Amino acid sequence: MNFDSPSSLWWFALAIPIVVFYILKIRLRRQPVSTVMFWKQVLDEQNPRSIWQRLRHFVSLLLQLALLSLLVLSVADPYFFWEIRSARRIVIVIDHSASMNATDVSPTRLAAAKQAADLLISGMRHRDEFALIAAGHQPQVVIGFTGRQRALSDAVQTLPPSDGPSNIGDAIALGQRLLGERQDGKQQEVVVYSDGCFAGVEQYQSGTPAATKAEPSNADPAVPVASQSVGDSEQPQTKLTLNVIGTQAGNVGITQFQVRRSLIDPLGYQILAEVTNASGQPMECRFEVDFTSFQSESSEPIDVVPLKLEPGAKWSQIFEKTSAAGGHLIARIKIDDILTVDNEARAVLPRREIQPVILVTAGNLFLQKVFEANPLVNLTVVSEPPEAIPAGTVVVYHRVTPTKLPAGNVFVIDPANSSDVFTIGEQLENAIVAKQDKDSPLMAHVRLDNVLMPEARKLTALQPDQAQVLAAAVSTDPLYMTINRPEGKVLVLTVDLDKGNLPLLTAFPISVGNALHWFAGNKSDLRESLATGSLTTVTQNDFTALPHGKELVLVSPAGQRSPLPISGDKINVGPLNHCGIWRIEEASSASASTQKATTDRPAPLLEIACNLANATESDSRAPVSTATDKQSSELVFRSFAVPPVWFWLILFALALTSMEWALYQRRTIS
């Protein structure tokens, strides 16, 4: 036998005062009395008449010393070596990914996993230590090694569900690192509760070197299906047990849903949708898409498609739609299956803003019509440059150019004179486009190769470091150029529209549309819908209006608010572990839970759609269980608790206390 706290044995020194108090005789106080006749009669009656009466005080002393011994030994916490050899250190890994929300196991797979883990915890023995790891997209230690059953059970029951994917491999590796930090001879084990719907599950079931093949059985789903030993052979072996929870029930889910603005049509947008039948039988369902604008709470149907999917088949389609308004697109499949989180997907459609444009020209039908044909342009045509230009307005100068360009966004076409930003030289002899910057967003879907630019003149920027050439002639002279000045953007095109064929080409309206988009700040035409568990970075260009010097918060689809760390001009967002629309708002905004109507809530700075979009998670068919009833019984019986030695010592101490109390009560005068 050994002791966990041998220093506590010093408490045996308390036996000295106990013995002293029993040996010490208290001197009686003298008191005069009238006669001693009655006292002698009492003393004669109380003379010892038995051996027990002579020894009862000595037995009481022994009982007191025995009680002290039991208490001191219990504080020292004695143990036998066989207790150390049988003690366990177990890491419980619970998969709380999206597929664990499946209802083929009542009420859900996650609830069944919690119940199985709680059963294991209830069988903890003395000196056992358990830890809990949540195997989400980013595995995390929920509670470290402890022997407190109540704390472990509470941690298991409060583990929230997630819509993200699982990462069992990293969770197991994290558990092995926790076990590797403590090498004291205890039995080490990693117990995993999962439905097996994750990549690489085969290595924990097959006969590969990383796993031990298990025997087939028809046992309950919530029992171990495979065990393996990992780690160095010179160190204590770590046993790995995978408990598969779930059935072979199939599922149909939306595995892709994206929307983006058309690159050609100012009002158009495209929807990409994909539905997967992750089951072993044909399935029929209905795919619906609804649209809800930012200005309205009511939704309107966009499209409805009946689907007939073969086992394991995928259906995908691109929808072409038009709308200037921005809003939320919601895709749904009407089907009754075991997993509902992938039956709905969302996407954010960016709003198309109306852009004011002032065209200063003496008259050019091609130029005027190309702006009027754009439904997002509010065009004003004037013959003289205006004295005041409203903020956010794009000014287009055709030929007549002021010597000092106004602040703001300026588009100069066929300049007749120089300005404070550029100079105009002699006419170019061979003004044919020989080179263009294909990587610039201003040249997206624009091909100007070998296009003749009649009467183009030599163009020179006064600040070359602020200029970027978009198209150049054979002589390398710029024909199309941007100048990023501090007061605003400037775009210069030197060509006579009346004498060339550029206005007749499709490249001309596309390039004008690109220019307006560039002036607007290159706001993204694609607000990508992210998969659950994603981490993303947003910049100032992603926001409609980014307040400077203010704190931002991330609001989950359930309304939970968390501060956002800002690093320079970038903001790190995530992980996004729940499906729905995530919002970035000012920290000063009122909580969404205190606002009853959407119209009362301040407009968010940015919205991010998050969907499951994971074919592995949507395929909720659990691997076939290979556990045996013997293994299932072993999982239960090995958890039977044995009270520690100090428990029995305290029990004996209570018994001795009762005996001492009984002896004290016998000290009466008969």
TORSEGU-653962 format. One record per residue (C-alpha): residue in one letter; z, y negated, x negated. Coordinates in steps of 0.2 Angstrom, whole numbers, padded with zeros to 4 digits, always signed. Layout:
BEGIN
aZYX ...
***
This chain:
BEGIN
m+0000+0000+0000 n-0004-0018-0005 f+0000-0035+0001 d-0011-0050+0005 s+0003-0062+0002 p+0015-0054-0011 s+0023-0071-0014 s+0031-0069+0004 l+0042-0055-0003 w+0054-0069-0010 w+0060-0071+0008 f+0070-0055+0004 a+0083-0067-0004 l+0089-0071+0013 a+0098-0054+0013 i+0111-0062+0001 p+0118-0075+0014 i+0117-0062+0028 v+0128-0050+0017 v+0140-0064+0012 f+0143-0069+0030 y+0147-0051+0035 i+0159-0049+0021 l+0167-0066+0022 k+0183-0066+0033 i+0187-0081+0042 r+0205-0087+0040 l+0214-0087+0057 r+0222-0103+0063 r+0241-0102+0065 q+0248-0106+0082 p+0267-0105+0087 v+0270-0094+0102 s+0286-0090+0112 t+0285-0072+0109 v+0273-0059+0101 m+0277-0045+0112 f+0261-0046+0122 w+0250-0049+0107 k+0257-0033+0099 q+0252-0024+0115 v+0234-0030+0114 l+0233-0026+0096 d+0239-0008+0099 e+0226-0006+0113 q+0212-0012+0101 n+0216-0001+0086 p+0200+0010+0081 r+0200+0026+0091 s+0183+0032+0084 i+0172+0033+0069 w+0159+0022+0078 q+0171+0008+0081 r+0176+0008+0063 l+0158+0008+0058 r+0150-0003+0071 h+0151-0019+0060 f+0143-0010+0046 v+0129-0003+0057 s+0126-0021+0063 l+0124-0027+0045 l+0111-0013+0042 l+0102-0018+0057 q+0101-0036+0052 l+0095-0032+0035 a+0082-0020+0042 l+0076-0034+0054 l+0074-0046+0039 s+0064-0033+0030 l+0052-0030+0044 l+0049-0049+0046 v+0047-0052+0028 l+0035-0037+0026 s+0025-0043+0041 v+0023-0060+0033 a+0017-0052+0017 d+0004-0044+0027 p+0003-0026+0020 y-0012-0015+0021 f-0018+0002+0015 f-0034+0004+0004 w-0042+0013+0018 e-0042-0002+0028 i-0052-0012+0015 r-0064+0002+0014 s-0067+0002+0033 a-0067-0017+0035 r-0083-0025+0040 r-0092-0041+0037 i-0106-0043+0050 v-0119-0057+0053 i-0124-0058+0071 v-0142-0065+0073 i-0147-0069+0091 d-0165-0074+0095 h-0165-0088+0107 s-0184-0092+0107 a-0195-0095+0122 s-0199-0076+0125 m-0180-0073+0127 n-0181-0082+0143 a-0191-0068+0151 t-0183-0061+0167 d-0188-0043+0165 v-0170-0040+0160 s-0158-0047+0173 p-0154-0061+0172 t-0164-0065+0156 r-0166-0057+0139 l-0155-0070+0131 a-0141-0067+0143 a-0142-0048+0140 a-0142-0052+0121 k-0127-0062+0123 q-0118-0049+0133 a-0122-0036+0120 a-0116-0047+0106 d-0100-0051+0115 l-0097-0032+0117 l-0098-0030+0098 i-0086-0045+0095 s-0074-0038+0107 g-0072-0023+0096 m-0067-0032+0081 r-0054-0024+0070 h-0041-0032+0059 r-0049-0039+0043 d-0067-0039+0051 e-0076-0055+0049 f-0091-0060+0059 a-0103-0074+0058 l-0117-0080+0071 i-0134-0086+0067 a-0146-0093+0080 a-0164-0087+0076 g-0174-0102+0083 h-0189-0110+0074 q-0177-0116+0061 p-0162-0103+0059 q-0145-0111+0058 v-0127-0105+0056 v-0118-0108+0072 i-0101-0102+0066 g-0097-0095+0049 f-0087-0080+0044 t-0071-0079+0054 g-0060-0066+0062 r-0056-0076+0078 q-0064-0067+0093 r-0062-0081+0105 a-0071-0093+0094 l-0085-0081+0091 s-0087-0077+0109 d-0087-0095+0114 a-0101-0098+0101 v-0111-0084+0108 q-0109-0090+0126 t-0113-0108+0123 l-0129-0104+0113 p-0143-0114+0122 p-0160-0107+0126 s-0175-0114+0118 d-0194-0115+0121 g-0198-0114+0103 p-0204-0099+0093 s-0192-0087+0084 n-0190-0085+0065 i-0181-0069+0063 g-0187-0066+0045 d-0179-0082+0039 a-0163-0079+0050 i-0161-0062+0042 a-0163-0069+0025 l-0150-0083+0029 g-0138-0069+0035 q-0141-0059+0018 r-0137-0075+0008 l-0121-0077+0018 l-0116-0059+0014 g-0121-0061-0004 e-0109-0075-0007 r-0094-0063-0004 q-0093-0047-0013 d-0076-0039-0010 g-0081-0021-0005 k-0081-0024+0014 q-0095-0015+0024 q-0109-0028+0026 e-0121-0028+0040 v-0134-0039+0049 v-0135-0036+0068 v-0151-0043+0076 y-0153-0045+0095 s-0171-0050+0099 d-0185-0044+0110 g-0196-0041+0095 c-0209-0054+0100 f-0211-0061+0083 a-0223-0058+0068 g-0218-0045+0056 v-0207-0035+0068 e-0216-0019+0062 q-0207-0019+0045 y-0190-0017+0054 q-0197-0002+0064 s-0210+0007+0053 g-0207+0018+0038 t-0211+0005+0026 p-0200+0002+0010 a-0191-0012+0019 a-0186-0002+0034 t-0180+0015+0039 k-0190+0024+0052 a-0179+0027+0068 e-0179+0042+0080 p-0188+0040+0097 s-0177+0039+0112 n-0176+0032+0130 a-0160+0023+0127 d-0156+0006+0135 p-0166-0009+0128 a-0150-0017+0121 v-0147-0004+0108 p-0152-0004+0090 v-0169+0003+0086 a-0170+0002+0067 s-0158+0002+0053 q-0161-0002+0035 s-0151-0006+0019 v-0156-0021+0009 g-0150-0028-0008 d-0147-0022-0025 s-0141-0004-0027 e-0127-0010-0039 q-0120-0021-0025 p-0113-0016-0008 q-0127-0011+0003 t-0132-0022+0018 k-0136-0013+0033 l-0149-0021+0045 t-0149-0016+0064 l-0162-0022+0076 n-0157-0022+0094 v-0173-0024+0105 i-0170-0031+0122 g-0184-0031+0134 t-0197-0020+0142 q-0216-0018+0141 a-0219-0030+0156 g-0235-0041+0153 n-0237-0060+0154 v-0251-0073+0157 g-0249-0090+0149 i-0257-0106+0144 t-0259-0104+0125 q-0269-0121+0122 f-0270-0137+0131 q-0277-0153+0123 v-0285-0169+0129 r-0294-0183+0119 r-0305-0198+0123 s-0323-0196+0122 l-0331-0202+0106 i-0346-0209+0115 d-0342-0213+0133 p-0329-0227+0134 l-0321-0220+0150 g-0324-0202+0147 y-0311-0189+0140 q-0312-0170+0137 i-0299-0157+0141 l-0298-0141+0131 a-0289-0127+0140 e-0285-0108+0135 v-0277-0095+0145 t-0272-0078+0138 n-0268-0062+0147 a-0255-0053+0137 s-0253-0038+0147 g-0261-0020+0149 q-0269-0023+0166 p-0281-0035+0174 m-0274-0051+0181 e-0280-0064+0193 c-0273-0081+0194 r-0278-0099+0198 f-0279-0113+0184 e-0276-0130+0190 v-0276-0147+0182 d-0267-0163+0189 f-0267-0181+0183 t-0253-0193+0185 s-0257-0211+0179 f-0244-0222+0170 q-0244-0234+0184 s-0241-0221+0198 e-0229-0206+0202 s-0242-0197+0213 s-0253-0184+0205 e-0271-0180+0210 p-0280-0164+0207 i-0293-0164+0193 d-0300-0146+0193 v-0296-0129+0200 v-0303-0113+0192 p-0300-0096+0199 l-0298-0083+0184 k-0300-0065+0183 l-0294-0059+0166 e-0296-0042+0158 p-0281-0034+0148 g-0279-0044+0132 a-0293-0056+0136 k-0293-0075+0133 w-0302-0088+0144 s-0306-0105+0137 q-0316-0120+0144 i-0319-0139+0140 f-0319-0150+0155 e-0328-0167+0155 k-0319-0181+0165 t-0319-0200+0166 s-0305-0212+0169 a-0300-0229+0161 a-0282-0226+0165 g-0270-0217+0154 g-0257-0204+0160 h-0251-0187+0160 l-0262-0171+0163 i-0253-0156+0169 a-0260-0139+0169 r-0253-0124+0179 i-0257-0106+0182 k-0252-0099+0199 i-0245-0082+0195 d-0229-0073+0196 d-0224-0066+0179 i-0209-0064+0169 l-0210-0080+0158 t-0212-0096+0167 v-0212-0108+0152 d-0230-0105+0148 n-0236-0106+0165 e-0237-0125+0163 a-0243-0137+0150 r-0244-0155+0148 a-0255-0168+0138 v-0255-0187+0136 l-0271-0196+0139 p-0271-0213+0130 r-0275-0228+0140 r-0291-0238+0138 e-0287-0256+0137 i-0299-0270+0143 q-0304-0280+0128 p-0309-0299+0130 v-0324-0304+0120 i-0332-0321+0118 l-0350-0320+0113 v-0357-0336+0104 t-0376-0336+0105 a-0391-0346+0109 g-0397-0332+0118 n-0401-0313+0114 l-0403-0301+0128 f-0400-0285+0118 l-0384-0292+0111 q-0378-0297+0128 k-0382-0281+0137 v-0374-0270+0124 f-0357-0279+0127 e-0360-0279+0146 a-0363-0261+0146 n-0346-0257+0139 p-0334-0256+0154 l-0319-0259+0143 v-0326-0277+0138 n-0322-0293+0147 l-0337-0303+0141 t-0338-0322+0140 v-0355-0329+0134 v-0355-0347+0127 s-0368-0357+0117 e-0355-0367+0107 p-0340-0361+0098 p-0324-0363+0108 e-0310-0374+0102 a-0296-0363+0107 i-0297-0344+0106 p-0284-0333+0116 a-0274-0321+0106 g-0282-0303+0105 t-0299-0310+0109 v-0314-0304+0098 v-0326-0318+0094 v-0344-0313+0091 y-0355-0326+0082 h-0374-0324+0083 r-0383-0334+0070 v-0373-0350+0072 t-0357-0347+0061 p-0343-0360+0058 t-0340-0365+0040 k-0322-0360+0043 l-0319-0344+0053 p-0305-0345+0066 a-0290-0333+0064 g-0291-0317+0073 n-0305-0304+0074 v-0322-0310+0071 f-0339-0301+0072 v-0353-0311+0063 i-0371-0305+0067 d-0386-0312+0058 p-0377-0327+0050 a-0388-0342+0046 n-0375-0351+0035 s-0361-0347+0023 s-0342-0348+0028 d-0325-0348+0020 v-0325-0329+0019 f-0343-0325+0013 t-0359-0333+0007 i-0377-0331+0012 g-0391-0330-0001 e-0410-0328-0001 q-0419-0315+0009 l-0420-0297+0003 e-0437-0290+0000 n-0434-0272+0004 a-0420-0272+0017 i-0419-0253+0021 v-0403-0245+0023 a-0401-0233+0008 k-0383-0229+0008 q-0369-0229+0021 d-0350-0226+0021 k-0349-0210+0032 d-0330-0209+0030 s-0327-0225+0038 p-0322-0225+0057 l-0334-0239+0059 m-0349-0228+0055 a-0343-0213+0066 h-0358-0205+0075 v-0369-0218+0067 r-0385-0214+0057 l-0393-0229+0049 d-0403-0220+0035 n-0420-0228+0032 v-0417-0240+0046 l-0426-0257+0043 m-0416-0273+0043 p-0429-0287+0044 e-0425-0304+0037 a-0408-0298+0030 r-0401-0309+0018 k-0390-0307+0003 l-0372-0306+0008 t-0357-0309-0004 a-0339-0309+0000 l-0328-0322-0008 q-0314-0310-0010 p-0322-0294-0016 d-0305-0285-0016 q-0304-0287+0003 a-0322-0281+0007 q-0328-0264+0010 v-0347-0261+0011 l-0352-0250+0026 a-0371-0250+0023 a-0381-0256+0008 a-0400-0258+0004 v-0410-0250-0010 s-0405-0265-0021 t-0386-0260-0017 d-0384-0277-0008 p-0372-0276+0007 l-0380-0276+0024 y-0365-0272+0034 m-0348-0276+0028 t-0329-0278+0033 i-0317-0291+0026 n-0299-0288+0029 r-0292-0306+0027 p-0273-0310+0031 e-0278-0320+0046 g-0288-0306+0054 k-0302-0294+0052 v-0320-0299+0049 l-0336-0289+0052 v-0353-0295+0046 l-0370-0288+0050 t-0385-0297+0042 v-0400-0292+0052 d-0412-0301+0064 l-0410-0292+0080 d-0426-0300+0088 k-0438-0293+0074 g-0431-0276+0071 n-0429-0259+0080 l-0410-0258+0078 p-0406-0263+0096 l-0417-0249+0102 l-0408-0236+0093 t-0393-0227+0100 a-0384-0231+0084 f-0382-0249+0089 p-0371-0248+0105 i-0361-0234+0096 s-0358-0245+0081 v-0353-0260+0092 g-0341-0248+0101 n-0334-0243+0085 a-0332-0261+0080 l-0322-0265+0095 h-0311-0250+0093 w-0308-0255+0075 f-0303-0273+0080 a-0291-0265+0093 g-0282-0257+0079 n-0289-0239+0078 k-0277-0233+0091 s-0279-0214+0092 d-0291-0207+0104 l-0282-0190+0103 r-0264-0189+0107 e-0261-0171+0102 s-0250-0160+0112 l-0238-0152+0100 a-0232-0134+0100 t-0213-0131+0102 g-0203-0131+0086 s-0215-0144+0078 l-0211-0158+0066 t-0222-0173+0066 t-0223-0190+0058 v-0229-0206+0068 t-0234-0222+0061 q-0236-0240+0068 n-0254-0236+0073 d-0247-0223+0085 f-0237-0236+0095 t-0242-0247+0109 a-0230-0260+0103 l-0217-0256+0089 p-0202-0268+0089 h-0197-0273+0072 g-0179-0272+0067 k-0173-0262+0082 e-0166-0244+0082 l-0176-0231+0091 v-0171-0215+0100 l-0180-0199+0104 v-0177-0194+0122 s-0180-0175+0127 p-0188-0169+0143 a-0170-0166+0149 g-0165-0184+0145 q-0154-0181+0130 r-0155-0195+0117 s-0154-0194+0098 p-0157-0207+0085 l-0173-0207+0075 p-0173-0209+0056 i-0185-0222+0050 s-0193-0221+0033 g-0203-0236+0029 d-0217-0237+0041 k-0216-0219+0046 i-0204-0210+0058 n-0200-0192+0057 v-0199-0184+0074 g-0193-0166+0078 p-0190-0152+0079 l-0196-0152+0097 n-0188-0137+0104 h-0192-0139+0123 c-0208-0140+0133 g-0212-0157+0142 i-0214-0175+0138 w-0204-0182+0124 r-0202-0201+0123 i-0198-0213+0109 e-0188-0228+0116 e-0178-0243+0110 a-0160-0238+0107 s-0155-0252+0119 s-0164-0245+0134 a-0154-0238+0147 s-0151-0220+0148 a-0164-0210+0158 s-0150-0201+0168 t-0144-0218+0175 q-0161-0223+0181 k-0166-0215+0197 a-0185-0220+0198 t-0198-0219+0185 t-0204-0237+0189 d-0186-0243+0185 r-0187-0235+0167 p-0194-0246+0153 a-0210-0241+0147 p-0208-0229+0132 l-0215-0235+0115 l-0223-0217+0113 e-0225-0201+0122 i-0227-0184+0115 a-0232-0169+0125 c-0225-0152+0119 n-0230-0135+0125 l-0226-0117+0121 a-0244-0115+0115 n-0239-0099+0105 a-0249-0083+0109 t-0235-0073+0100 e-0221-0080+0111 s-0232-0078+0127 d-0235-0060+0123 s-0218-0055+0129 r-0221-0036+0128 a-0206-0029+0118 p-0209-0015+0105 v-0206+0002+0112 s-0187+0006+0109 t-0184+0020+0096 a-0165+0021+0097 t-0155+0036+0100 d-0140+0039+0112 k-0131+0044+0096 q-0134+0027+0088 s-0129+0018+0104 s-0113+0028+0105 e-0110+0024+0087 l-0112+0005+0090 v-0098+0006+0103 f-0085+0018+0095 r-0086+0011+0078 s-0079-0005+0086 f-0063+0002+0092 a-0049-0009+0086 v-0034-0002+0076 p-0019-0014+0075 p-0014-0020+0058 v+0002-0014+0049 w+0011-0031+0052 f+0008-0028+0071 w+0019-0012+0070 l+0032-0021+0059 i+0034-0035+0072 l+0035-0021+0086 f+0049-0012+0076 a+0058-0029+0073 l+0058-0032+0092 a+0066-0015+0094 l+0079-0018+0081 t+0083-0035+0089 s+0086-0026+0106 m+0098-0014+0097 e+0108-0028+0089 w+0109-0037+0105 a+0116-0021+0113 l+0129-0019+0100 y+0134-0037+0102 q+0137-0034+0120 r+0149-0019+0117 r+0161-0031+0108 t+0172-0033+0123 i+0191-0032+0125 s+0195-0017+0136 
***
